[in-house]
Amino acid sequence: MRRVDWLRPSGFALAALCAMLSGCGTTKWSDSPRTATEQLLVSDAIDRAISQIDFSALANKDVYLDTRFIIAALDQNYVTSTLRQHMLASGCIIKDKPEEATYVVEVRSGSLGTNRQDLLFGVPATNLPTAGLLPIGSAAIPEIALVKRTNQQGVCKIAVFAYDRMSGRPVWQSGNRKVASRAKDIWVLGTGPFQRGTIYEGTAFAGEQLQVPLVGDKEPPVNSSVSSVGQQKVFPFSQPAEPNRIEHAGYVTPIPGGSPTQPAPAGDSASTSAPKAAYTPPLPPPAALPPAAPLPGPQGNLTQQPILPPTSNPAAATAGAIQTFNWAKDLYRPKQEPAP
């Protein structure tokens, strides 16, 4: 019986097959300094707090947003941009320079940060002491959690007020607006996390959307009179009355209790002089002046010149001069004749 050798795999073929089937792959992971959950909590609290402010009292007014008192706050750029967006949506006309505005809106922040609370029903992780009959080394009991909950909050407390730039008199204030966003993670018998909160849409399981029948988050009531910065909105602009002139948006709401400014009398001396503004922007740091160049000629040369060279010895020179003087005096002194 003839053997069929081509059916038997050779060693080279087996090595090539193993090389094709084997493989190794790696994935590079990196984490940002601040987690996305923290940033969502803080930004969501900022959006909801600013959306509660009613800027209709300053509608159709030239205003300047003063943010110098929140430059050290967390996410101050996001606060500034959100405030500008909400003020524009409320009808305010924002000016980039204070001297071009009628009113100055000042903003302050009392809190921008996160809180965290942990709750555990079960046995927490414990390290056993090493003494007596216990073996040498650290012995630890792992965490045995029946139910575990982690609740993280992002808190924003903000307030704004407006005053007249020229006179410095108060015009309007919003009061304090304090909002807390939340993110809650729950583990049941080691299964989880089940995620709920204001930054999630419904309930999520390990980051994936989970639809639970008859269970849902209760949404807070929305005030229809105040626009939210997190909602889409189209602003109707009127047609320009003239080709080179743009009319403002139609958000005409007078300041409560206010009256139009009365013009000054014609003979009033105060109308001729420019009034002093109550808002004073911070002064820029003084610039260092370059040193002035010395004037040409003997008057401008004030550099102190040395009288003696640096290698001279004043004491030795003085002693040599005295010795030379005494030698000359003895040489030219007339000799006295001895007495008889």
Beta strands, then each sheet from edge to edge (+ up, - down):
strand 1: 62-66
strand 2: 93-94
strand 3: 103-123
strand 4: 126-128
strand 5: 139-141
strand 6: 144-164
strand 7: 170-173
strand 8: 177-188
strand 9: 191-197
strand 10: 203-205
strand 11: 208-210
sheet 1: 2+ 1+ 3+ 6- 7+
sheet 2: 2+ 1+ 3+ 6- 8+ 9- 10+ 11-
sheet 3: 4+ 5-
end
